[in-house]
Amino acid sequence: MADPSSYRPSPGQIPESPGVYRFRDEHRRVIYVGKAKSLRQRLSSYFQDVANLHPRTATMVTTAASVEWTVVGTEVEALQLEYTWIKEFDPRFNVKYRDDKSYPFLAVTMNEEFPRVQVMRGAKKKGVRYFGPYGHAWAIRETVDLLLRVFPVRTCSAGVFKRSAQIGRPCLLGYIGKCAAPCVGRISAEDHRDLAEDFCDFVAGRTGTYLRRLEQRMHEAAEEMEYERAGRLRDDIGALRRAMEKQAVVLTDATDADLIALAEDELEAAVQIFHVRGGRVRGQRGWVTDKVEALSSADLVEHALQQLYGEERGEAVPREVLVPALPEPVEPVAEWLTGRRGARVSLRVPRRGDKRALMETVERNAQQSLALHKTKRASDLTTRSRALEEIAEALDLASAPLRIECFDVSHFQGDDVVASMVVFEDGLARKSEYRRFQIKSFAGQDDVRAMHEVVGRRFRRYLAERRETGEWAVPEEDDEPPETGSRGVDGRPKRFAYPPQLVVVDGGQPQVAAARRALDELGIDDVAVCGLAKRLEEVWVPGDDDPVVLPRSSEGLYLLQRVRDEAHRFAIRYQRGKRSKALKEGPLDAVPGLGEARKQALVKHFGSVRKLRAATVEQICEVPGIGRKTAETVAAALAGSSRPVPAVNTTTGEIIDDDER
C-alpha cells in the first residue's frame, strides 16, 4: 500500500487548464481515469489526509503509485478523451455501469447484400441498424411477424438462405407471403434493400406517411374495382396499426427523447433509461454500479451519458435527453451530445406535465432495479461469507456468527407491547425460526425492560429444553409462533433448537446492556451481544463507552442492517395486527343493532373511537344512517367503556402509528 505523499506532484507542476489525468499502480496499470476543468484543483483534492476521503477513494490513492495528466483545450475535449481512455484501459476504480440483464435489439443487417431482420444481443456491429432495446425477445418477434405482411424482408439465416438458393425453392415464409424470397430471384437486390429501408423507416417511427400512402392506394384500388387488392391493402393497414399499438403512446407530441432516472444509496446506484421515439416507448434498459467515490447525482448522470452515447452518432442520439439532475457544468456535456448527433440536443430536467409524469415512472423502475440488485447481492454466497467475517472481526469473535438472532420491541403509545425475534443462518433469513412475544408483565414505553424480558424468556426456553434432553418444554402461553412453518408434525410449536453465536438488538447502549444482563442472569456466556442504533448506524457492544463504527461500504454493516430491518418489520406487522384486531373487537361491537357498515361510518366520520366517545348525541346524529335512538345507544355504550382505542386515518380507514400522528 503506497503513501500518496510519495508520488504527489508539487503544486507548481500541475497546470490549471482543463485536462484528463490517470492514476497508475506499481505495475504501471491504469487504475483510474478522470477529467477536470482545472487539473491543479482536482488533483490537489486527492492528496489530502486519507481519513477525510471517501473509503473507496482512499483505497484508490493508496493503491496508486503515480499520477500523470494530459492537457486539452476545452472541457468538451476532456470529456471525449476521458471516455476514450476509460474504454481503452478499463480502469478498476472507475464507475462501471453493469447491465442488469442482456437486452435484445431489433437489428437489420444493412451491411449485407440482402439485409436480414433478426433479434440481436451483445456488442453492436458496424453497418447494422438497431432498434430498441426491448424488454423481451418475444416482443420483437411479435412485432416483426405483424410487419412482415407489409414488409416481407428476409429473416432467415445464412445457411437457410444459401440452401434455398441452391435448390431453387424458397422456405415456408416465401410460400405464405412473409418473405419476398430474394434467394430464388423473386425480387432484385436493389428492390429488397428498398424494402428493408422502408421497414427501418417504419420501425423508427416515421409511420404516418407510409400509412397515408397505403390508404391512398387502397382507395384507388377500390375505385378501379380491384377489390381483392384493396382488401389486401386494408389488411396490411390493420397489421401495421396493430404493430403500432404494441408500443404505448406516452407523449402526445411525437417526441423523440431518452429519459434517464436514478435510484441510489451510499454504496450503489441504479440507472434506468426509457427510449421514446415518435411519442412511444420503443425500448428500456437498466444499469447498476458501485460508487467508487463520493459521486453526486449529477456525476452519475454524466457517466451514464458517456456510456449511453459514447459510441452512438446521428439519429441514435435523440433530440432531447431528460435527466434527474444536470451535470456541472452542463454546457460541455450538451455540446458533446450535439457533436455526437450532428444537431442540437436539449439536455434538461422535466418539471411538469407528461414528461415529468413519465420520468416518475422511470424513477420507480430504477428503484425496483436497485431493490432487485440488493436481493441478488444478499443471496451471493461469497458476499455473505465476507459479511460474516467482517462482523466477526469487528466484534472480536472467535469465529463467524453463522446463526444470528435479532430482537426488536414495538408498542402503541405504551399499550400492547410486543417483540419479535428473527433468525438469519449463514446470512439468509430462516423464517421458520421466527418468534414473536407479547409483553404482559408491564405496560408503558420502557423498551429496555421489554428487551430484558424477551431475551430472558427466549434463553430460558432454550435452557429448559436442554434440561429435558429433547422432550418438549411447555411453552409460555403468550409466546406466539412465527408467520410460516410454525408447528412441527405433532402440532406443537417448534423448539428454540439451539443458541445463536450472536444476538443483535435494535437499539443502543441501554438495550445492549439489558440483553447482556438477561444472559448473565441465566449463566450464558458463550453468546455475543451487540446493538445497531438507527440514527448513525453505530454498532454497540456491552461494556464499551464508544461504539464500533463499520465503514459505510462494509458488507458486514449491510448484513446487520438487513437483520435489524427484518426484525423491525416483523414486530410492526405483529403490532398492527393486534391493533386491527382490537379495533374490530372494540366497544362498538357491544352496541345492539349496529352493523359493520355503520361502525365504519362512525369511525371514518370522527377519525377514531376516542373522538367518538367525546362526541355528543347531536354530533353522532350527523353521521349518515345514524338516528337519534342509535346515537343515544352508541353514546351510552361508549360511556361505559374506557379502554384506549387506536386512532384511524379518516381517508383510508387505516390505523395510525405513533410516529404518524
MARSE-347754 format. One line per field, with one value per residue (C-alpha): residue number from 0; residue in three letters; x negated, y negated, z negated. Coordinates in steps of 0.5 Angstrom, whole numbers, padded with zeros to 4 digits. Example, Ala and Ser with C-alpha at 12.3 -4.5 7.8 and 13.67 -1.06 7.14 Angstrom:
nr 0:1 .
rest ALA:SER .
u -0025:-0027 .
v 0009:0002 .
w -0016:-0014 .
END
This chain:
nr 0:1:2:3:4:5:6:7:8:9:10:11:12:13:14:15:16:17:18:19:20:21:22:23:24:25:26:27:28:29:30:31:32:33:34:35:36:37:38:39:40:41:42:43:44:45:46:47:48:49:50:51:52:53:54:55:56:57:58:59:60:61:62:63:64:65:66:67:68:69:70:71:72:73:74:75:76:77:78:79:80:81:82:83:84:85:86:87:88:89:90:91:92:93:94:95:96:97:98:99:100:101:102:103:104:105:106:107:108:109:110:111:112:113:114:115:116:117:118:119:120:121:122:123:124:125:126:127:128:129:130:131:132:133:134:135:136:137:138:139:140:141:142:143:144:145:146:147:148:149:150:151:152:153:154:155:156:157:158:159:160:161:162:163:164:165:166:167:168:169:170:171:172:173:174:175:176:177:178:179:180:181:182:183:184:185:186:187:188:189:190:191:192:193:194:195:196:197:198:199:200:201:202:203:204:205:206:207:208:209:210:211:212:213:214:215:216:217:218:219:220:221:222:223:224:225:226:227:228:229:230:231:232:233:234:235:236:237:238:239:240:241:242:243:244:245:246:247:248:249:250:251:252:253:254:255:256:257:258:259:260:261:262:263:264:265:266:267:268:269:270:271:272:273:274:275:276:277:278:279:280:281:282:283:284:285:286:287:288:289:290:291:292:293:294:295:296:297:298:299:300:301:302:303:304:305:306:307:308:309:310:311:312:313:314:315:316:317:318:319:320:321:322:323:324:325:326:327:328:329:330:331:332:333:334:335:336:337:338:339:340:341:342:343:344:345:346:347:348:349:350:351:352:353:354:355:356:357:358:359:360:361:362:363:364:365:366:367:368:369:370:371:372:373:374:375:376:377:378:379:380:381:382:383:384:385:386:387:388:389:390:391:392:393:394:395:396:397:398:399:400:401:402:403:404:405:406:407:408:409:410:411:412:413:414:415:416:417:418:419:420:421:422:423:424:425:426:427:428:429:430:431:432:433:434:435:436:437:438:439:440:441:442:443:444:445:446:447:448:449:450:451:452:453:454:455:456:457:458:459:460:461:462:463:464:465:466:467:468:469:470:471:472:473:474:475:476:477:478:479:480:481:482:483:484:485:486:487:488:489:490:491:492:493:494:495:496:497:498:499:500:501:502:503:504:505:506:507:508:509:510:511:512:513:514:515:516:517:518:519:520:521:522:523:524:525:526:527:528:529:530:531:532:533:534:535:536:537:538:539:540:541:542:543:544:545:546:547:548:549:550:551:552:553:554:555:556:557:558:559:560:561:562:563:564:565:566:567:568:569:570:571:572:573:574:575:576:577:578:579:580:581:582:583:584:585:586:587:588:589:590:591:592:593:594:595:596:597:598:599:600:601:602:603:604:605:606:607:608:609:610:611:612:613:614:615:616:617:618:619:620:621:622:623:624:625:626:627:628:629:630:631:632:633:634:635:636:637:638:639:640:641:642:643:644:645:646:647:648:649:650:651:652:653:654:655:656:657:658:659:660 .
rest MET:ALA:ASP:PRO:SER:SER:TYR:ARG:PRO:SER:PRO:GLY:GLN:ILE:PRO:GLU:SER:PRO:GLY:VAL:TYR:ARG:PHE:ARG:ASP:GLU:HIS:ARG:ARG:VAL:ILE:TYR:VAL:GLY:LYS:ALA:LYS:SER:LEU:ARG:GLN:ARG:LEU:SER:SER:TYR:PHE:GLN:ASP:VAL:ALA:ASN:LEU:HIS:PRO:ARG:THR:ALA:THR:MET:VAL:THR:THR:ALA:ALA:SER:VAL:GLU:TRP:THR:VAL:VAL:GLY:THR:GLU:VAL:GLU:ALA:LEU:GLN:LEU:GLU:TYR:THR:TRP:ILE:LYS:GLU:PHE:ASP:PRO:ARG:PHE:ASN:VAL:LYS:TYR:ARG:ASP:ASP:LYS:SER:TYR:PRO:PHE:LEU:ALA:VAL:THR:MET:ASN:GLU:GLU:PHE:PRO:ARG:VAL:GLN:VAL:MET:ARG:GLY:ALA:LYS:LYS:LYS:GLY:VAL:ARG:TYR:PHE:GLY:PRO:TYR:GLY:HIS:ALA:TRP:ALA:ILE:ARG:GLU:THR:VAL:ASP:LEU:LEU:LEU:ARG:VAL:PHE:PRO:VAL:ARG:THR:CYS:SER:ALA:GLY:VAL:PHE:LYS:ARG:SER:ALA:GLN:ILE:GLY:ARG:PRO:CYS:LEU:LEU:GLY:TYR:ILE:GLY:LYS:CYS:ALA:ALA:PRO:CYS:VAL:GLY:ARG:ILE:SER:ALA:GLU:ASP:HIS:ARG:ASP:LEU:ALA:GLU:ASP:PHE:CYS:ASP:PHE:VAL:ALA:GLY:ARG:THR:GLY:THR:TYR:LEU:ARG:ARG:LEU:GLU:GLN:ARG:MET:HIS:GLU:ALA:ALA:GLU:GLU:MET:GLU:TYR:GLU:ARG:ALA:GLY:ARG:LEU:ARG:ASP:ASP:ILE:GLY:ALA:LEU:ARG:ARG:ALA:MET:GLU:LYS:GLN:ALA:VAL:VAL:LEU:THR:ASP:ALA:THR:ASP:ALA:ASP:LEU:ILE:ALA:LEU:ALA:GLU:ASP:GLU:LEU:GLU:ALA:ALA:VAL:GLN:ILE:PHE:HIS:VAL:ARG:GLY:GLY:ARG:VAL:ARG:GLY:GLN:ARG:GLY:TRP:VAL:THR:ASP:LYS:VAL:GLU:ALA:LEU:SER:SER:ALA:ASP:LEU:VAL:GLU:HIS:ALA:LEU:GLN:GLN:LEU:TYR:GLY:GLU:GLU:ARG:GLY:GLU:ALA:VAL:PRO:ARG:GLU:VAL:LEU:VAL:PRO:ALA:LEU:PRO:GLU:PRO:VAL:GLU:PRO:VAL:ALA:GLU:TRP:LEU:THR:GLY:ARG:ARG:GLY:ALA:ARG:VAL:SER:LEU:ARG:VAL:PRO:ARG:ARG:GLY:ASP:LYS:ARG:ALA:LEU:MET:GLU:THR:VAL:GLU:ARG:ASN:ALA:GLN:GLN:SER:LEU:ALA:LEU:HIS:LYS:THR:LYS:ARG:ALA:SER:ASP:LEU:THR:THR:ARG:SER:ARG:ALA:LEU:GLU:GLU:ILE:ALA:GLU:ALA:LEU:ASP:LEU:ALA:SER:ALA:PRO:LEU:ARG:ILE:GLU:CYS:PHE:ASP:VAL:SER:HIS:PHE:GLN:GLY:ASP:ASP:VAL:VAL:ALA:SER:MET:VAL:VAL:PHE:GLU:ASP:GLY:LEU:ALA:ARG:LYS:SER:GLU:TYR:ARG:ARG:PHE:GLN:ILE:LYS:SER:PHE:ALA:GLY:GLN:ASP:ASP:VAL:ARG:ALA:MET:HIS:GLU:VAL:VAL:GLY:ARG:ARG:PHE:ARG:ARG:TYR:LEU:ALA:GLU:ARG:ARG:GLU:THR:GLY:GLU:TRP:ALA:VAL:PRO:GLU:GLU:ASP:ASP:GLU:PRO:PRO:GLU:THR:GLY:SER:ARG:GLY:VAL:ASP:GLY:ARG:PRO:LYS:ARG:PHE:ALA:TYR:PRO:PRO:GLN:LEU:VAL:VAL:VAL:ASP:GLY:GLY:GLN:PRO:GLN:VAL:ALA:ALA:ALA:ARG:ARG:ALA:LEU:ASP:GLU:LEU:GLY:ILE:ASP:ASP:VAL:ALA:VAL:CYS:GLY:LEU:ALA:LYS:ARG:LEU:GLU:GLU:VAL:TRP:VAL:PRO:GLY:ASP:ASP:ASP:PRO:VAL:VAL:LEU:PRO:ARG:SER:SER:GLU:GLY:LEU:TYR:LEU:LEU:GLN:ARG:VAL:ARG:ASP:GLU:ALA:HIS:ARG:PHE:ALA:ILE:ARG:TYR:GLN:ARG:GLY:LYS:ARG:SER:LYS:ALA:LEU:LYS:GLU:GLY:PRO:LEU:ASP:ALA:VAL:PRO:GLY:LEU:GLY:GLU:ALA:ARG:LYS:GLN:ALA:LEU:VAL:LYS:HIS:PHE:GLY:SER:VAL:ARG:LYS:LEU:ARG:ALA:ALA:THR:VAL:GLU:GLN:ILE:CYS:GLU:VAL:PRO:GLY:ILE:GLY:ARG:LYS:THR:ALA:GLU:THR:VAL:ALA:ALA:ALA:LEU:ALA:GLY:SER:SER:ARG:PRO:VAL:PRO:ALA:VAL:ASN:THR:THR:THR:GLY:GLU:ILE:ILE:ASP:ASP:ASP:GLU:ARG .
u 0000:-0003:-0003:0000:-0005:-0011:-0008:-0005:-0007:-0009:-0003:-0007:-0008:0000:0003:0009:0012:0017:0015:0015:0011:0009:0007:0003:0001:-0006:-0006:-0004:0003:0008:0013:0017:0018:0022:0022:0022:0024:0018:0012:0009:0015:0018:0011:0010:0016:0014:0007:0010:0011:0013:0018:0022:0023:0029:0027:0026:0022:0018:0017:0015:0010:0006:0006:0004:-0004:-0004:0001:0000:0004:0006:0007:0013:0016:0023:0028:0031:0024:0023:0030:0028:0021:0024:0029:0023:0018:0024:0026:0018:0016:0022:0019:0022:0024:0028:0035:0038:0045:0047:0053:0058:0059:0058:0063:0065:0065:0069:0063:0063:0056:0056:0048:0051:0053:0059:0061:0064:0068:0067:0066:0059:0056:0049:0044:0046:0043:0042:0047:0053:0059:0061:0068:0069:0067:0073:0075:0076:0074:0081:0084:0079:0081:0089:0088:0084:0089:0094:0089:0087:0094:0093:0085:0083:0076:0071:0071:0067:0060:0054:0055:0062:0061:0056:0059:0066:0062:0058:0065:0069:0074:0076:0077:0084:0084:0083:0089:0094:0092:0088:0081:0080:0076:0069:0066:0069:0069:0077:0074:0068:0062:0064:0071:0070:0066:0071:0076:0071:0070:0078:0078:0073:0076:0083:0080:0076:0083:0084:0091:0096:0093:0093:0100:0103:0099:0103:0109:0109:0107:0113:0118:0115:0116:0123:0125:0122:0126:0120:0123:0118:0112:0116:0118:0110:0108:0114:0111:0104:0106:0109:0103:0099:0104:0103:0096:0096:0101:0096:0092:0096:0096:0094:0092:0097:0093:0089:0083:0076:0073:0069:0071:0065:0067:0063:0064:0058:0056:0049:0046:0049:0053:0058:0060:0066:0067:0073:0072:0078:0079:0085:0088:0088:0083:0079:0074:0072:0065:0062:0055:0053:0046:0042:0040:0032:0032:0037:0041:0047:0053:0050:0044:0047:0052:0045:0042:0049:0049:0042:0043:0050:0048:0040:0041:0047:0048:0053:0060:0058:0057:0064:0066:0068:0065:0069:0065:0066:0060:0056:0048:0044:0042:0048:0045:0039:0044:0049:0044:0041:0048:0049:0043:0045:0052:0050:0055:0057:0059:0063:0061:0066:0069:0077:0081:0088:0093:0093:0085:0085:0090:0086:0080:0083:0085:0077:0075:0080:0077:0070:0072:0074:0068:0064:0068:0067:0060:0059:0063:0059:0053:0056:0056:0049:0045:0038:0041:0045:0038:0035:0040:0040:0032:0033:0038:0033:0027:0031:0034:0027:0031:0027:0031:0036:0043:0047:0053:0055:0062:0064:0070:0074:0079:0086:0092:0097:0097:0094:0100:0100:0092:0090:0083:0080:0074:0072:0066:0061:0057:0051:0053:0060:0067:0069:0077:0079:0075:0078:0082:0086:0088:0093:0090:0096:0092:0092:0095:0091:0086:0080:0076:0070:0074:0078:0072:0069:0075:0076:0068:0069:0075:0072:0066:0070:0074:0067:0064:0071:0071:0063:0065:0071:0066:0070:0077:0082:0082:0088:0089:0091:0098:0096:0091:0093:0091:0088:0091:0089:0088:0089:0091:0088:0091:0095:0098:0094:0089:0082:0077:0072:0067:0060:0057:0054:0047:0049:0055:0057:0062:0065:0062:0056:0052:0058:0062:0055:0054:0061:0060:0053:0056:0061:0056:0051:0057:0058:0051:0050:0043:0042:0047:0044:0049:0049:0054:0055:0057:0061:0059:0052:0052:0047:0045:0045:0042:0043:0039:0036:0037:0036:0039:0036:0036:0036:0035:0041:0038:0038:0042:0042:0046:0050:0052:0053:0058:0062:0062:0065:0070:0073:0074:0077:0081:0084:0085:0089:0093:0095:0097:0101:0105:0106:0109:0113:0116:0117:0121:0125:0127:0128:0133:0138:0139:0143:0148:0154:0156:0150:0147:0141:0142:0145:0139:0134:0138:0138:0130:0129:0133:0130:0123:0122:0127:0123:0126:0133:0133:0132:0138:0145:0151:0153:0146:0147:0153:0150:0147:0151:0155:0155:0161:0162:0164:0158:0154:0156:0155:0148:0146:0149:0144:0138:0139:0138:0132:0125:0121:0116:0117:0113:0114:0116:0114:0120:0119:0116:0119:0112:0110:0105:0098:0095:0090:0095:0099 .
v 0000:-0006:-0013:-0018:-0023:-0019:-0021:-0027:-0032:-0039:-0044:-0048:-0042:-0042:-0046:-0050:-0048:-0043:-0036:-0029:-0025:-0018:-0014:-0008:-0003:0000:0005:-0002:0001:-0005:-0004:-0011:-0016:-0023:-0030:-0036:-0044:-0045:-0040:-0043:-0044:-0037:-0033:-0037:-0034:-0027:-0029:-0031:-0027:-0020:-0020:-0025:-0022:-0017:-0010:-0008:-0014:-0013:-0006:-0008:-0013:-0008:-0003:-0008:-0009:-0015:-0020:-0023:-0028:-0031:-0038:-0039:-0046:-0045:-0041:-0038:-0035:-0033:-0029:-0026:-0024:-0021:-0017:-0014:-0012:-0009:-0005:-0003:-0002:0001:-0002:0002:-0004:-0008:-0008:-0002:-0001:0006:0008:0011:0016:0017:0013:0015:0011:0011:0011:0010:0012:0007:0009:0015:0015:0018:0015:0019:0017:0021:0021:0019:0018:0016:0011:0007:0008:0003:0003:0006:0001:0003:0001:0002:0004:0008:0012:0019:0022:0025:0017:0016:0023:0021:0014:0017:0022:0017:0012:0018:0018:0011:0011:0018:0017:0023:0026:0033:0035:0035:0043:0043:0037:0041:0048:0045:0041:0048:0052:0046:0047:0041:0043:0043:0036:0035:0039:0035:0028:0026:0026:0023:0029:0026:0033:0035:0028:0026:0019:0016:0014:0007:0007:0012:0006:0001:0006:0006:-0001:-0002:0003:-0001:-0008:-0005:-0002:-0008:-0012:-0015:-0012:-0017:-0018:-0011:-0009:-0015:-0012:-0005:-0008:-0012:-0006:-0002:-0008:-0008:0000:-0001:-0006:-0002:0004:0008:0011:0016:0012:0006:0012:0014:0007:0006:0012:0009:0003:0006:0010:0004:0001:0007:0007:-0001:0001:0005:-0001:-0005:-0013:-0016:-0023:-0026:-0031:-0025:-0027:-0023:-0023:-0019:-0019:-0017:-0016:-0014:-0011:-0011:-0010:-0011:-0005:-0003:-0007:-0004:-0008:-0006:-0009:-0009:-0011:-0014:-0015:-0019:-0019:-0012:-0008:-0004:-0001:0000:0001:0001:0001:0002:-0001:-0001:-0008:-0008:-0015:-0020:-0022:-0026:-0025:-0030:-0026:-0019:-0023:-0025:-0018:-0015:-0020:-0018:-0010:-0011:-0016:-0014:-0010:-0013:-0018:-0021:-0020:-0014:-0021:-0024:-0031:-0031:-0028:-0028:-0027:-0028:-0033:-0037:-0035:-0041:-0045:-0043:-0046:-0042:-0036:-0039:-0041:-0034:-0031:-0036:-0034:-0026:-0028:-0033:-0037:-0041:-0036:-0039:-0037:-0039:-0036:-0036:-0040:-0039:-0036:-0029:-0029:-0029:-0024:-0019:-0021:-0019:-0012:-0011:-0013:-0008:-0003:-0005:-0004:0003:0005:0003:0007:0013:0012:0012:0018:0022:0019:0022:0028:0029:0034:0030:0023:0027:0030:0024:0020:0025:0025:0017:0018:0023:0018:0012:0015:0019:0026:0033:0035:0032:0032:0037:0036:0029:0027:0020:0018:0011:0008:0005:0002:-0003:-0009:-0004:0000:0007:0008:0014:0016:0020:0025:0026:0031:0031:0037:0036:0029:0032:0031:0037:0035:0042:0040:0033:0032:0026:0025:0021:0017:0017:0016:0009:0003:-0003:-0006:-0002:0001:0003:0007:0010:0012:0015:0019:0022:0024:0028:0031:0034:0037:0039:0044:0046:0048:0051:0056:0057:0060:0064:0068:0067:0067:0061:0056:0053:0046:0040:0038:0031:0034:0033:0038:0035:0033:0039:0046:0045:0052:0059:0066:0067:0060:0056:0050:0052:0051:0046:0051:0048:0042:0037:0034:0027:0023:0017:0012:0006:0000:-0003:-0002:-0001:0004:0008:0008:0010:0016:0018:0017:0022:0027:0026:0028:0035:0036:0036:0033:0036:0032:0025:0019:0012:0007:0003:-0004:-0007:-0014:-0014:-0006:-0005:0002:0002:0008:0009:0005:0000:-0007:-0008:-0005:-0001:-0004:0000:-0003:-0005:0000:0005:0012:0013:0007:0008:0015:0012:0007:0012:0017:0010:0008:0015:0015:0008:0011:0017:0013:0008:0013:0016:0010:0007:0014:0014:0006:0008:0014:0009:0005:0010:0012:0005:0002:0001:0009:0008:0004:0008:0007:0003:0007:0006:0001:-0004:-0002:-0004:-0010:-0013:-0011:-0015:-0021:-0022:-0019:-0015:-0012:-0016:-0022:-0019:-0018:-0025:-0027:-0029:-0025:-0031:-0030:-0023:-0024:-0028:-0021:-0019:-0013:-0014:-0016:-0019:-0013:-0009:-0015:-0015:-0008:-0009:-0014:-0010:-0004:-0008:-0012:-0005:-0003:-0007:-0002:-0006:-0005:-0006:-0013:-0011:-0015:-0019:-0018:-0011:-0008:-0005:-0005:-0011:-0009:-0013:-0016:-0018:-0022 .
w 0000:0002:-0001:0003:0001:0004:0011:0010:0015:0013:0014:0019:0023:0024:0029:0028:0035:0037:0038:0036:0031:0030:0023:0024:0020:0018:0025:0029:0030:0030:0025:0025:0030:0029:0032:0029:0031:0027:0026:0020:0016:0018:0017:0010:0007:0008:0004:-0003:-0009:-0007:-0013:-0010:-0003:-0001:-0003:0004:0006:0000:0003:0010:0008:0003:0009:0014:0015:0020:0023:0030:0034:0041:0042:0047:0050:0048:0043:0049:0051:0044:0044:0050:0048:0041:0045:0050:0044:0040:0046:0047:0040:0037:0030:0024:0020:0025:0025:0029:0031:0031:0035:0030:0036:0043:0047:0054:0060:0067:0072:0079:0083:0088:0089:0093:0100:0098:0091:0086:0080:0073:0066:0063:0057:0054:0058:0064:0071:0076:0081:0078:0076:0069:0066:0058:0053:0052:0045:0048:0055:0056:0056:0062:0066:0065:0068:0073:0075:0076:0080:0085:0088:0091:0091:0093:0091:0091:0084:0085:0083:0088:0088:0090:0095:0098:0099:0102:0107:0109:0109:0112:0108:0102:0095:0092:0091:0098:0100:0095:0097:0091:0095:0102:0103:0106:0105:0111:0115:0114:0112:0114:0109:0110:0109:0103:0100:0101:0098:0092:0092:0091:0086:0082:0083:0080:0074:0073:0072:0079:0079:0081:0089:0090:0087:0091:0098:0096:0095:0102:0105:0102:0104:0111:0112:0109:0115:0120:0117:0116:0109:0108:0108:0104:0099:0098:0097:0092:0088:0089:0086:0080:0079:0078:0074:0069:0069:0067:0062:0058:0056:0051:0053:0047:0050:0055:0059:0062:0058:0059:0053:0048:0040:0035:0028:0022:0015:0010:0003:0000:0004:0010:0016:0021:0027:0032:0039:0043:0050:0053:0061:0064:0057:0056:0051:0056:0051:0044:0041:0034:0031:0024:0021:0015:0012:0013:0009:0007:0013:0013:0018:0023:0023:0024:0030:0033:0033:0036:0041:0043:0043:0047:0053:0053:0059:0062:0067:0072:0070:0065:0060:0059:0060:0052:0046:0040:0033:0026:0025:0030:0030:0027:0032:0036:0043:0045:0044:0048:0053:0053:0055:0060:0063:0063:0066:0071:0069:0063:0057:0051:0044:0039:0032:0033:0028:0030:0035:0039:0039:0031:0030:0035:0031:0025:0028:0030:0023:0020:0025:0022:0015:0017:0020:0014:0010:0014:0015:0007:0006:0011:0007:0001:0004:0006:0002:0003:0001:-0005:-0008:-0007:-0011:-0017:-0017:-0018:-0023:-0027:-0026:-0028:-0035:-0036:-0036:-0035:-0029:-0024:-0027:-0023:-0027:-0028:-0032:-0033:-0037:-0037:-0041:-0039:-0042:-0041:-0046:-0051:-0050:-0047:-0048:-0043:-0041:-0035:-0034:-0027:-0025:-0020:-0019:-0014:-0012:-0010:-0013:-0017:-0017:-0020:-0026:-0027:-0034:-0037:-0044:-0048:-0054:-0059:-0066:-0065:-0060:-0058:-0054:-0057:-0051:-0056:-0061:-0055:-0052:-0058:-0059:-0052:-0051:-0058:-0056:-0050:-0053:-0059:-0054:-0051:-0058:-0059:-0053:-0054:-0061:-0059:-0054:-0047:-0050:-0049:-0054:-0056:-0052:-0056:-0054:-0051:-0046:-0039:-0033:-0027:-0021:-0017:-0018:-0026:-0028:-0028:-0026:-0032:-0032:-0038:-0037:-0034:-0040:-0041:-0038:-0039:-0041:-0036:-0036:-0036:-0039:-0036:-0039:-0036:-0040:-0043:-0049:-0054:-0050:-0049:-0057:-0058:-0054:-0056:-0064:-0062:-0059:-0065:-0070:-0066:-0066:-0059:-0057:-0050:-0046:-0044:-0044:-0040:-0038:-0032:-0033:-0028:-0028:-0026:-0024:-0030:-0033:-0041:-0045:-0052:-0057:-0052:-0052:-0045:-0039:-0034:-0027:-0021:-0014:-0010:-0005:-0009:-0008:-0015:-0016:-0011:-0013:-0020:-0017:-0014:-0020:-0024:-0019:-0018:-0026:-0026:-0020:-0024:-0030:-0027:-0023:-0029:-0033:-0027:-0027:-0034:-0034:-0028:-0032:-0038:-0033:-0031:-0038:-0040:-0045:-0038:-0038:-0044:-0041:-0039:-0032:-0030:-0024:-0020:-0015:-0021:-0025:-0020:-0018:-0025:-0026:-0019:-0021:-0028:-0026:-0032:-0037:-0042:-0039:-0038:-0046:-0047:-0042:-0044:-0042:-0037:-0034:-0033:-0029:-0024:-0021:-0015:-0017:-0025:-0028:-0035:-0038:-0035:-0037:-0045:-0045:-0042:-0047:-0053:-0051:-0050:-0056:-0060:-0056:-0058:-0054:-0050:-0042:-0037:-0032:-0025:-0018:-0016:-0009:-0008:-0015:-0017:-0024:-0025:-0028:-0034:-0029:-0024:-0029 .
END
